[in-house]
Amino acid sequence: MSQKTPTPAPRTALAVVTIDGPSGAGKGTVSRRLAGRVGWNLLDSGALYRLVALAGLKAGLAPDDRSGHARLAKHLDSQFGSQSDGSERILLNGEDVTAALRSEEGGKGASRVALWPEVRTALLARQHAFATPPGLVADGRDMGTVVFPRAALKIFLMASPEERALRRYKQLKGKDSGVSLAALSREIAERDRQDSTRPVSPLVPAEDAVVIDSTRLSVAAVVDCIFRLGKQRELWK
């Protein structure tokens, strides 16, 4: 773990912790566990982009219809909740679409629409609306740089490409037939390239982010690390 030295930006009125990083770094699982541990709200921004892509598919939009997808993004009828076992449950227009969102196709759709400035702008206010008391843990790729630049604590979570591909392979093995580690490795490399080179909100650590390499760390160890950092900054007891 390493911490960049510039002084953090002034805080927002409501405490926000941002956790950014590339696909497969573990930020979704870490964010959910941290939010549960401290009793804060959770923003899974990646799910919003997956929802936009899925809503476009269901509405019959052309895959390259930027303005149409941006309109859908402004008026998404979505709900985030939990199943009885504590796992996530996401609704689109009242329909449970959790499985569809977490598929590889769902990820590819998110990658496509996330490149469009119109969609990113349309989702900005919706993301800000998640910041309600007592606090927010925001998971994404530009949470600390664009969406919440004045967050009280910014984390950039990374892992080696090989480890990220292996994690995704284990996650999908029992869900998608024909999934291969080699194909996942290629997809992650392409996703990294797209995320880091897009002209709007590229994937880069915020200047005042704490960078954590989770390659050889368990989820619990990463959560403990972030919890200690938040405690040092008096975000929770």
C-alpha positions as CSV (number, residue, x, y, z in Angstrom):
1,M,0.0,0.0,0.0
2,S,1.2,3.5,-0.8
3,Q,-0.2,6.9,-0.1
4,K,0.3,9.9,-2.4
5,T,1.5,12.9,-0.5
6,P,-0.6,16.0,-1.7
7,T,-3.0,17.4,0.9
8,P,-6.5,16.0,0.4
9,A,-9.1,18.4,-1.0
10,P,-11.6,20.0,1.4
11,R,-14.3,17.6,2.5
12,T,-17.8,17.6,1.3
13,A,-20.5,18.4,4.0
14,L,-21.4,14.7,4.1
15,A,-18.6,12.2,4.6
16,V,-17.8,10.2,1.4
17,V,-15.3,7.4,0.9
18,T,-14.5,6.7,-2.7
19,I,-13.1,3.3,-3.9
20,D,-11.9,3.4,-7.5
21,G,-10.0,0.9,-9.6
22,P,-9.9,-1.3,-12.6
23,S,-12.2,-4.3,-13.4
24,G,-11.5,-7.3,-11.1
25,A,-9.6,-5.4,-8.4
26,G,-12.3,-6.3,-5.9
27,K,-13.7,-2.8,-5.3
28,G,-17.3,-3.9,-5.5
29,T,-17.0,-6.6,-2.8
30,V,-14.8,-4.4,-0.6
31,S,-17.1,-1.4,-0.9
32,R,-20.2,-3.5,0.0
33,R,-18.5,-5.0,3.1
34,L,-17.1,-1.7,4.2
35,A,-20.5,0.0,3.9
36,G,-22.1,-2.8,5.8
37,R,-19.5,-2.6,8.5
38,V,-19.8,1.2,9.2
39,G,-23.5,1.4,8.4
40,W,-23.2,3.8,5.5
41,N,-25.0,3.9,2.1
42,L,-23.4,2.3,-0.9
43,L,-23.1,3.5,-4.5
44,D,-22.2,0.9,-7.1
45,S,-21.7,3.3,-10.1
46,G,-20.8,0.4,-12.4
47,A,-24.3,-1.0,-11.9
48,L,-25.7,2.3,-13.2
49,Y,-23.9,2.0,-16.5
50,R,-24.9,-1.6,-16.8
51,L,-28.5,-0.6,-16.2
52,V,-28.3,2.1,-18.9
53,A,-27.0,-0.5,-21.4
54,L,-29.6,-3.1,-20.4
55,A,-32.4,-0.5,-20.6
56,G,-31.2,0.5,-24.1
57,L,-31.4,-3.1,-25.2
58,K,-34.9,-3.6,-23.8
59,A,-36.0,-0.4,-25.4
60,G,-34.7,-1.5,-28.8
61,L,-32.2,1.3,-29.1
62,A,-29.3,0.9,-31.6
63,P,-26.1,0.1,-29.7
64,D,-24.5,3.3,-30.9
65,D,-27.5,5.6,-30.1
66,R,-25.8,8.0,-27.7
67,S,-28.6,10.5,-27.2
68,G,-31.2,7.7,-26.7
69,H,-29.1,6.1,-24.0
70,A,-28.5,9.4,-22.4
71,R,-32.2,10.0,-22.2
72,L,-32.7,6.6,-20.6
73,A,-29.9,7.4,-18.1
74,K,-31.8,10.5,-16.9
75,H,-35.0,8.7,-16.2
76,L,-33.9,5.2,-15.1
77,D,-36.5,3.5,-13.0
78,S,-34.2,1.4,-10.8
79,Q,-34.0,0.2,-7.3
80,F,-31.1,-1.2,-5.3
81,G,-31.7,-3.6,-2.4
82,S,-30.8,-7.0,-0.9
83,Q,-32.0,-10.5,-1.1
84,S,-32.9,-12.4,2.1
85,D,-29.4,-13.8,2.2
86,G,-27.8,-10.4,2.0
87,S,-26.8,-10.6,-1.6
88,E,-27.6,-7.7,-3.9
89,R,-30.9,-7.2,-5.8
90,I,-31.3,-4.7,-8.5
91,L,-34.6,-3.9,-10.2
92,L,-35.2,-2.1,-13.6
93,N,-38.8,-1.0,-14.1
94,G,-39.8,-3.4,-11.4
95,E,-38.0,-6.4,-12.9
96,D,-35.1,-8.2,-11.1
97,V,-32.2,-7.8,-13.5
98,T,-29.3,-8.7,-11.1
99,A,-28.1,-11.7,-13.0
100,A,-28.3,-10.0,-16.3
101,L,-26.3,-7.0,-15.0
102,R,-23.5,-9.2,-13.6
103,S,-23.0,-11.3,-16.7
104,E,-20.1,-10.7,-19.1
105,E,-22.5,-9.2,-21.6
106,G,-23.6,-6.8,-18.9
107,G,-20.0,-5.7,-18.4
108,K,-19.5,-5.2,-22.1
109,G,-22.6,-3.0,-22.3
110,A,-21.4,-0.9,-19.4
111,S,-18.0,-0.5,-21.1
112,R,-19.7,0.7,-24.3
113,V,-22.0,3.3,-22.8
114,A,-19.4,4.5,-20.2
115,L,-17.3,5.9,-23.1
116,W,-20.0,8.4,-24.0
117,P,-19.9,11.9,-22.3
118,E,-23.6,12.3,-22.7
119,V,-24.3,9.3,-20.5
120,R,-21.7,10.1,-17.9
121,T,-23.2,13.6,-17.6
122,A,-26.7,12.3,-17.4
123,L,-25.8,9.9,-14.5
124,L,-23.8,12.5,-12.5
125,A,-26.8,14.0,-10.5
126,R,-28.1,10.4,-9.9
127,Q,-24.8,9.5,-8.4
128,H,-24.7,12.6,-6.2
129,A,-28.2,11.7,-4.9
130,F,-26.8,8.6,-3.2
131,A,-24.8,10.8,-0.8
132,T,-27.2,10.8,2.2
133,P,-26.6,10.5,5.9
134,P,-24.8,9.0,7.7
135,G,-22.3,8.7,4.8
136,L,-21.5,7.1,1.5
137,V,-19.1,4.5,0.2
138,A,-18.9,5.1,-3.6
139,D,-17.5,2.4,-5.8
140,G,-16.4,3.1,-9.4
141,R,-13.7,4.4,-11.7
142,D,-14.0,8.1,-11.4
143,M,-15.6,8.5,-8.0
144,G,-12.6,10.3,-6.4
145,T,-11.5,12.3,-9.5
146,V,-14.9,13.5,-11.0
147,V,-18.0,12.5,-9.1
148,F,-16.8,13.2,-5.5
149,P,-13.5,15.1,-5.8
150,R,-13.9,16.4,-2.2
151,A,-14.4,13.0,-0.6
152,A,-13.0,12.6,2.9
153,L,-11.0,9.4,1.9
154,K,-10.1,8.2,-1.6
155,I,-8.9,4.7,-2.3
156,F,-7.5,3.4,-5.5
157,L,-7.7,-0.4,-5.4
158,M,-5.6,-2.3,-7.9
159,A,-4.3,-5.9,-8.5
160,S,-2.2,-7.6,-11.2
161,P,-4.0,-8.3,-14.5
162,E,-3.4,-12.0,-14.0
163,E,-5.0,-12.0,-10.6
164,R,-8.0,-10.0,-11.8
165,A,-8.6,-12.3,-14.6
166,L,-8.4,-15.3,-12.3
167,R,-10.9,-13.8,-9.8
168,R,-13.4,-13.0,-12.6
169,Y,-13.0,-16.6,-14.0
170,K,-13.8,-18.1,-10.6
171,Q,-16.8,-15.7,-10.2
172,L,-18.2,-16.6,-13.6
173,K,-17.3,-20.3,-13.9
174,G,-20.5,-21.5,-12.4
175,K,-22.7,-19.0,-14.2
176,D,-21.7,-18.7,-17.8
177,S,-21.0,-21.8,-20.0
178,G,-17.9,-21.8,-22.0
179,V,-16.1,-19.1,-20.0
180,S,-12.3,-19.2,-20.5
181,L,-9.5,-17.7,-18.5
182,A,-7.6,-16.7,-21.7
183,A,-10.7,-14.8,-23.0
184,L,-11.2,-13.1,-19.7
185,S,-7.6,-12.0,-19.7
186,R,-8.0,-10.4,-23.1
187,E,-11.2,-8.7,-22.1
188,I,-9.7,-7.2,-19.0
189,A,-6.7,-5.9,-21.0
190,E,-9.1,-4.3,-23.4
191,R,-11.2,-2.9,-20.6
192,D,-8.1,-1.4,-19.0
193,R,-7.1,0.2,-22.3
194,Q,-10.5,1.7,-22.8
195,D,-10.9,3.0,-19.2
196,S,-7.4,4.6,-19.1
197,T,-7.5,6.2,-22.5
198,R,-11.0,7.5,-22.8
199,P,-11.1,11.3,-23.2
200,V,-13.8,11.8,-20.4
201,S,-13.2,10.6,-16.9
202,P,-10.2,8.3,-17.6
203,L,-9.3,5.7,-14.9
204,V,-6.5,7.3,-12.9
205,P,-5.9,7.6,-9.2
206,A,-6.8,10.9,-7.6
207,E,-3.8,12.9,-6.6
208,D,-4.7,12.4,-2.9
209,A,-5.8,8.8,-3.1
210,V,-4.4,5.9,-1.1
211,V,-3.3,3.2,-3.5
212,I,-3.8,-0.4,-2.3
213,D,-2.5,-3.4,-4.2
214,S,-4.9,-6.3,-3.4
215,T,-3.1,-8.9,-5.4
216,R,-2.0,-10.9,-2.4
217,L,-4.5,-9.6,0.1
218,S,-7.9,-11.1,1.2
219,V,-11.0,-9.1,1.0
220,A,-11.1,-8.9,4.8
221,A,-7.6,-7.5,4.9
222,V,-8.4,-4.8,2.4
223,V,-11.6,-3.8,4.3
224,D,-9.6,-3.7,7.6
225,C,-7.0,-1.5,6.0
226,I,-9.6,1.0,4.7
227,F,-11.4,0.9,8.0
228,R,-8.2,1.9,9.9
229,L,-7.6,4.7,7.4
230,G,-11.2,6.0,8.0
231,K,-10.8,5.7,11.7
232,Q,-7.6,7.8,11.6
233,R,-9.5,10.5,9.8
234,E,-12.3,10.3,12.3
235,L,-14.9,9.2,9.8
236,W,-16.2,6.5,12.2
237,K,-15.3,5.1,15.6
